[in-house]
Amino acid sequence: MKIGLDIMGGDFAPKATVLGAIAAYKELSAGQTLVLIGDKEIAIGILAENNFNPDNFEFVHTTEMIDMGEHPAKAFVQKPNSSISIGFKLLKEGGIDAFSSAGNSGAMLVGAVLSVKTIPGVLRPAITSIMPQLKGNLGVLVDVGANADCKPEYLLQFGALGSLFAKYVYNVAEPRVGLVNIGEEEGKGNILCQAAYPLMKESTLFNFVGNVEGRSMFYDVADVLVCDGFTGNVILKLAESFYDVAHEKGINDSFYNAFNYEQYGGSPILGVNAPVVVGHGISNPEAIKNMVVLSKNMVESALIDKIRSAFE
């Protein structure tokens, strides 16, 4: 297994990404290799400062990167030698088995769709994130930003993608799928939710448990929470603030600590033909390490094959 890591992506790259790679190396097993994509000379310098043997990694050298503020589609096409573009080229050609980056998230989504392509039958890829619950469980929120505007059929498929991810990566035996809505009763919500509800209720792709209100999503009512990407991104950013606010208030609580993004590393892009993980732009070494570990777990679980089979 070879896991590609963009060491140029992120606000604190390449130092944070290289230090994260060192930490991730200790989590890998025999036969699992981390491929660092970016400026090799700078990376070797950071490794030397930390007395770490560069021979533990493979390198694909480039000094070009896609900046956070660049237009995702234009930059991906116009910068074929950028670390993100090279990473997806390797992924498409089988040089690596998974690819992760804390760089331009739009470019990562565009790159995934243009290179390894969407799995046949999947209408739109979706991005997921973890939603902690009071009892210590981890819920999966999908979509959190890939699709700001959705059709009912998209939400149906998000339920299937999230359920498969929860089952095979997080080992939830029978994931319960809920539709994020403004009321629990059937028939509530906007036109999108009203149309998606019967599709999800009648589906045999997953275990649908109905609507989930915002005040209930941190309780043990569903393992997968489905919504459009606009709503999901607002929920995600608000949830991320819980840890920061608690930290500023001097509150050390296991529930609020669970909202620390560093623990989960990144967000998978589900529905494409290879494991792709997008990290937070402010990722520190711990987050980078966990992003790599998540990529490894996605490969080991054969999640992509499971999704292909479900959408055949």
Helices and strands as residue ranges (DSSP letters): E 2-6, H 15-25, E 33-38, H 40-49, G 54-56, E 58-61, H 72-78, H 83-93, E 98-101, H 105-114, E 126-132, E 138-142, H 152-168, E 176-180, H 191-202, E 207-212, G 214-216, E 224-226, H 229-248, H 254-257, G 261-263, E 266-270, E 276-279, H 285-300, H 303-310
